[in-house]
Amino acid sequence: MAASHSFDVTLGVPLAKELYPSTEAYVYLNQSIQLVIINPVLLMLMDVGEASSKGSTASGTQVLRKAMLATMRNPLVVLTAAGIAASQIFPAGLPTVLAALATQVSQAGPCLGFLSLGFALGALGGTTRTEAAHAAVLCGAKLALMPWLYRNVAGLVGCTRSEGFLTFLGALPASASVYSLCLTRQLSPRVVGPLVPTSMLLSVVLALAPLFPGAAEARVAELTLGATASASVLALGFLAISLPSRTKVD
């Protein structure tokens, strides 16, 4: 989830408004698809994995059924589905009271996510070299694979947006909410802690690459730069993993 979660709207939407002002709706659409279609599968895998790690005596069918029910009740899934339903019921926009409530809730979410992430950064002295390497591998995999996936799948689903915009969508950073989820599930928060801010930094640099002087005439060089950066992060991560040392990162 940390590698594939490409839609931190806190950074993504402002960037989209500046770089691709006519495509802001695509960012929201992709976020909805991520939360309603992709995330439930990942959440189910988390629940199944937790049951297996705890030595559950339930049958595979029972574990799967329980995971499906838990996912269906997950606020990430329920509230996103409710929002999509509301958009169909109120095509002209939410009533004033509901719109104000939705605005407050949407602003509180990123605030709490970044707050918890900030607390995590204060404790990164306990992150080992191997954990930092895992974060580098996830970050490199995201920056290398997600833009490639977007560009190649777009044609299959009839999306005619520019290659630059598709690369931008794939390069949007991991969300702070991913860290919050990992923290509550105790899923390697010391790996995802450094992953999220690192991916934010690298992703924003790559997303802003089209604004660099001469970028319009150097599209190939820009893509090569992104691929090289991603490959370098991956290589460093795998190299660190191969080292036996468990030295802590200061």
C-alpha positions in Angstrom: 0.0 0.0 0.0 2.8 2.4 0.8 4.4 1.8 -2.6 1.1 2.0 -4.6 -0.7 4.8 -2.8 0.0 7.6 -5.2 -2.6 10.2 -4.3 -1.7 12.5 -1.5 -4.3 15.1 -2.3 -2.8 17.6 0.2 0.1 18.0 -2.2 -1.4 16.5 -5.4 -4.3 18.8 -5.8 -2.4 22.1 -5.5 0.2 20.8 -7.9 -2.4 19.6 -10.4 -4.1 23.0 -10.3 -0.8 24.7 -11.2 0.6 22.2 -13.7 -2.6 20.7 -15.2 -5.5 23.1 -14.3 -8.1 21.3 -16.5 -7.4 17.8 -15.1 -8.1 18.3 -11.4 -11.1 16.1 -11.6 -8.9 13.2 -12.7 -6.9 13.4 -9.4 -10.1 13.2 -7.4 -11.4 10.3 -9.6 -8.1 8.4 -9.1 -8.3 8.9 -5.4 -11.8 7.5 -5.3 -10.8 4.5 -7.4 -7.8 3.9 -5.1 -9.9 4.0 -2.0 -12.9 2.0 -3.2 -11.3 -0.6 -5.5 -7.6 -1.0 -4.7 -7.4 -0.3 -1.0 -10.1 -2.8 0.0 -8.0 -5.6 -1.6 -4.9 -4.4 0.4 -6.9 -4.1 3.6 -8.2 -7.6 3.2 -4.7 -8.9 2.7 -3.7 -7.1 5.9 -6.5 -8.8 7.9 -5.7 -12.2 6.4 -2.0 -11.8 7.2 -2.7 -10.7 10.8 -4.9 -13.8 11.3 -2.2 -16.0 9.9 0.5 -14.5 12.0 -1.5 -14.9 15.2 -2.0 -18.6 14.5 -5.8 -18.4 14.0 -7.5 -21.9 14.0 -10.3 -20.6 11.8 -10.7 -22.1 8.3 -9.5 -20.2 5.3 -13.1 -19.4 4.3 -13.9 -18.0 7.8 -10.8 -15.9 7.8 -11.6 -14.5 4.4 -15.2 -13.8 5.3 -14.1 -12.0 8.5 -11.6 -10.0 6.5 -14.2 -9.0 3.9 -16.7 -7.8 6.6 -13.9 -5.8 8.4 -13.0 -4.2 5.1 -16.6 -3.3 4.2 -16.9 -1.5 7.6 -13.5 0.3 7.3 -14.0 4.1 7.4 -11.7 4.5 4.4 -14.1 2.4 2.3 -17.4 3.4 3.8 -16.9 7.2 3.7 -15.5 7.1 0.2 -18.4 5.1 -1.1 -20.8 7.5 0.7 -19.1 10.4 -0.9 -19.4 8.9 -4.4 -23.1 8.1 -3.7 -23.6 11.7 -2.5 -22.1 13.1 -5.7 -24.8 11.2 -7.6 -27.6 12.3 -5.4 -26.5 15.9 -5.4 -25.0 16.4 -8.9 -25.1 20.2 -8.4 -23.1 20.1 -5.2 -23.8 19.2 -1.6 -26.2 21.3 0.5 -24.5 24.1 2.4 -24.4 22.3 5.8 -23.1 19.0 4.4 -20.5 20.8 2.2 -19.2 22.7 5.3 -19.0 19.5 7.3 -17.2 17.7 4.5 -14.7 20.5 4.1 -13.9 20.5 7.8 -13.5 16.7 7.9 -11.3 16.7 4.7 -9.0 19.3 6.2 -8.7 17.5 9.5 -7.6 14.2 7.9 -4.3 15.4 6.4 -3.7 17.5 9.5 -3.8 14.5 11.8 -1.9 12.4 9.3 1.0 14.8 9.0 0.9 15.4 12.8 1.4 11.6 13.5 4.0 11.5 10.8 5.9 14.4 12.4 5.9 12.4 15.7 7.4 9.5 13.8 10.2 11.5 12.3 11.2 12.5 15.8 11.8 8.8 16.7 13.7 7.8 13.5 16.8 7.2 15.6 15.5 3.7 16.2 15.3 2.9 12.5 17.9 0.3 11.5 19.8 0.3 8.3 17.7 -2.6 7.0 14.5 -0.8 7.8 15.7 2.4 6.0 16.7 0.2 3.1 13.3 -1.3 2.9 11.9 2.2 2.7 14.3 3.1 -0.1 13.2 0.0 -2.1 9.5 0.8 -1.7 10.1 4.4 -2.7 12.2 3.5 -5.7 9.7 0.9 -6.8 6.8 3.4 -6.6 8.6 6.1 -8.5 9.8 3.6 -11.2 6.7 1.4 -11.6 3.7 3.6 -11.0 4.3 6.3 -13.7 5.2 3.4 -16.1 1.9 1.6 -15.2 -0.2 4.8 -15.8 1.4 5.5 -19.1 0.9 2.0 -20.5 -2.5 1.2 -19.1 -4.0 4.6 -20.2 -4.3 3.5 -23.8 -6.1 0.2 -22.8 -8.9 2.1 -21.0 -9.2 4.9 -23.6 -7.5 7.7 -21.6 -6.2 10.3 -24.0 -4.5 12.6 -21.4 -0.9 13.6 -22.1 2.1 11.4 -21.1 3.3 14.2 -18.8 0.0 14.2 -16.8 0.0 10.4 -16.5 3.6 10.5 -15.3 2.5 13.2 -12.8 -0.3 11.0 -11.4 2.0 8.1 -11.0 4.6 10.1 -9.3 2.4 11.8 -6.7 3.8 11.0 -3.2 2.6 8.5 -0.7 0.0 9.9 1.7 0.7 10.5 5.4 -2.5 8.6 6.1 -0.6 5.4 4.9 1.7 5.9 7.8 -1.2 6.4 10.2 -2.7 3.1 9.0 0.6 1.3 9.4 1.0 2.7 12.9 -2.4 1.5 14.1 -1.9 -1.9 12.5 1.7 -2.2 13.8 2.9 -2.8 10.2 6.5 -1.7 10.1 5.9 2.0 11.0 9.6 2.6 11.3 9.9 1.6 7.6 6.9 3.7 6.4 7.9 6.6 8.7 10.9 7.6 6.6 9.3 6.3 3.3 6.5 8.9 3.3 8.5 12.1 3.6 11.2 10.7 1.3 8.7 9.9 -1.4 7.1 13.3 -0.9 10.5 15.0 -1.6 11.5 12.9 -4.6 8.0 12.8 -6.1 7.5 16.6 -5.9 10.9 17.1 -7.5 9.9 14.8 -10.4 6.4 16.3 -10.6 7.9 19.8 -11.0 10.4 18.7 -13.6 8.3 20.0 -16.5 8.7 23.5 -15.1 12.5 23.4 -15.3 14.1 25.6 -17.9 14.2 23.8 -21.3 12.1 20.9 -20.0 9.7 21.2 -23.0 12.6 20.6 -25.4 14.1 17.9 -23.2 11.2 15.5 -22.5 13.4 12.4 -23.1 16.0 13.8 -20.7 13.3 14.5 -18.1 12.0 10.9 -18.2 15.6 9.6 -18.2 16.2 11.7 -15.0 13.2 10.2 -13.3 14.1 6.7 -14.3 17.7 7.2 -13.2 16.6 8.6 -9.8 14.2 5.7 -9.2 16.8 3.1 -10.2 19.4 4.8 -7.9 17.0 4.7 -5.0 16.2 1.0 -5.7 19.9 0.1 -6.0 20.9 1.8 -2.8 18.0 0.1 -1.0 18.9 -3.4 -2.2 22.6 -2.7 -1.5 21.8 -1.8 2.1 19.6 -4.8 2.5 22.4 -7.1 1.4 24.7 -5.7 4.2 24.4 -7.7 7.4 24.9 -4.7 9.7 22.0 -3.6 11.9 23.5 -0.2 12.6 20.9 2.4 13.6 20.4 5.4 11.5 21.1 8.7 13.3 
